[in-house]
Amino acid sequence: MIRYTGHRQGFIAMVSLILLLIFGILGIFYWMSSRMTTDMILTEAHRIKARNFAQAGIEKVKINICNQYNMNNHDLNYPSKFTRDRIDEEYHKVFADGEYRVISVKPYERSNLSYYNVPHYQKGVMIGHYDIWEVKSQGKVKQTGVTAELTSLIKIYRDYVTY
């Protein structure tokens, strides 16, 4: 019969304590790593949602531009110099988990050259005009306050001659 002495029992207890500490530290590092990964995924999901809200604002402007051009209205600057009416309500929508706001709609300008009412040629013959509109929109997620701002260029052809 083999008897274990107290010295041997203390060694096993000490090894068990050290292993318990090592596994506890590894468990804490794993928990922190998973939590940070989850937080990064949630933040990225909110960035995507904010970008989609901003894109919804741009899509709203596209619809408005098409409707106004069909009614032969080509003055679509926003915010307007003169009045703020129904269009403000359409260009700022609040949803349950976020919102979009159209910041500006204006003719695109580059190096002091405006791309509004530019002649459009096909095979050397002028067949109409085109406009390029610069649209800036901002999307925001309410829960975290993450915002995204998009700038888009929209080109509209006004052809008078169709082949």
N, C-alpha and C positions, 0 to 999 in steps of 0.2 A: 504494500500500500504506500502510495506516494503522498506526502503531505506538502502543501504549499505553505511557505512561510509568509509572514506579513510583508517582508521586503518584496517578494514576488508579486503579491497582490497590489501593492502600491505602484509598481512598475506598469502593470496592466491598466490600472486606473489612470495613470498619467498619460499613457499612449492613447487611451480612449478619449481623454480630454483634449489632447492635441489634435486627434483626428476629427473630433466634434468641432473644434475651432476652425480647422482647415475647411471642412465641408460647409460650416456656417458662413465663412468668408466667401467661399465660392458661390454659395447660394445667394448672398447679398449682391455680389457682382453680377450674377445672372439676372436677378430681379431688377437691378438698376439698368442693365443693358436693355432688357425687354421693355421697361417703362420708357426709356429714352427713345427706343425704336417706335413704340406706340405713339408717343408724343410727336415724333417727326412725321409719322404717317398721317396723324390727325391734322397737323399744320399744313402738310402738302395737300390734303383733301380740301381744306379751307381755301388754300390758294387757287386750286382748280375751280372751286365753287365761285370764288370772287371773280375769276377770269370769265367764267360762264355768265355771270350777271353782267359784267361789262360788255360781253359779246351780245347779250340780249339788248342792251342799249343801242349798239351799233345796228343790229337787225331792225329795231324800231325806226331808226333814222332812215335805213334803206327803204322800208315800206313807205314812210312819209315822203321821201324824195320821189319815188316812183309815182305815188298818187298826185303829188304836186306837179310833176312834169306832165302827167296825163291831162291835168287841168290847165296846162300852159303857164304855170307859175314857176319862174326860175329864180326867184329871190328867196333863198332858204337859209340865210344866215341866222345862226343862233349863238348866243342870246341876241334877240332883236334889239335894235337901237330904239325902237318906238314903243312897242307894246309887249307885255308879257301876259299871255292869255292861256287858252286851252293847251297849247303846245308845251307849256311848262309842266303840266300834269302828266302829259304823255312821256316827256323826257326825264321824269323822275318818278320811278315806281318803287314802292316799298312792298316787300313780300314778308312772309312769316319768318324766314331765316336770313334775309339779306335785302339788298336794294341795288338799283343801278341809277346812275345819274349821267346824262349827256352833258359834257362840259362845254363843248363848242362844235358848231358846224360852220365851216367857212370855205371859200374857194382856196384851193391849194396854191401856195406861192413858194417859189424857190428862186433865190438870187434876184429879187425884185421883178420876177416874171410871174404874172398871174395866169393860172390855167383855167380861166373862165371864158366861155364863148370863143374858144379856139377853133379856127377853121379845120375841117376834117376833109382830107383828100383821099380819093381812091383812084389809082392809075392816072394821076395828074389832074383829075377833075374834082372840083370842090362839090361834095355831096351833102354837106351839113356842117354842124359845129359839135364840139364836145366840151364838157365841163368836168373838172376833177374836184371833188369835195373832200376836204380833210375833216374827219370826224374823230373827236376825242370823247371817250366814255370811261366811267369809273364804276367798278363793282365793289360792293362791300358786304362782308359776312358779319352779321350782328353779334354772334356768339363770341368771337375772338377779336373782332375789329380788323381782320385782315382785309386789305384793299388791293385792287389791281386796276391799273389804268391801261387802256388800249387806245392806240391811234390807228386809224384805218383810212385808206384812200378809196374813194368810190368814183368810178369814171362813168359818165352818162353821155351817150351819143344821141344827138338830135339830127338825124339824117332826113333830108328833104327829098332825096332821090333814092329810090330803091331799085336795084337791078334784079 
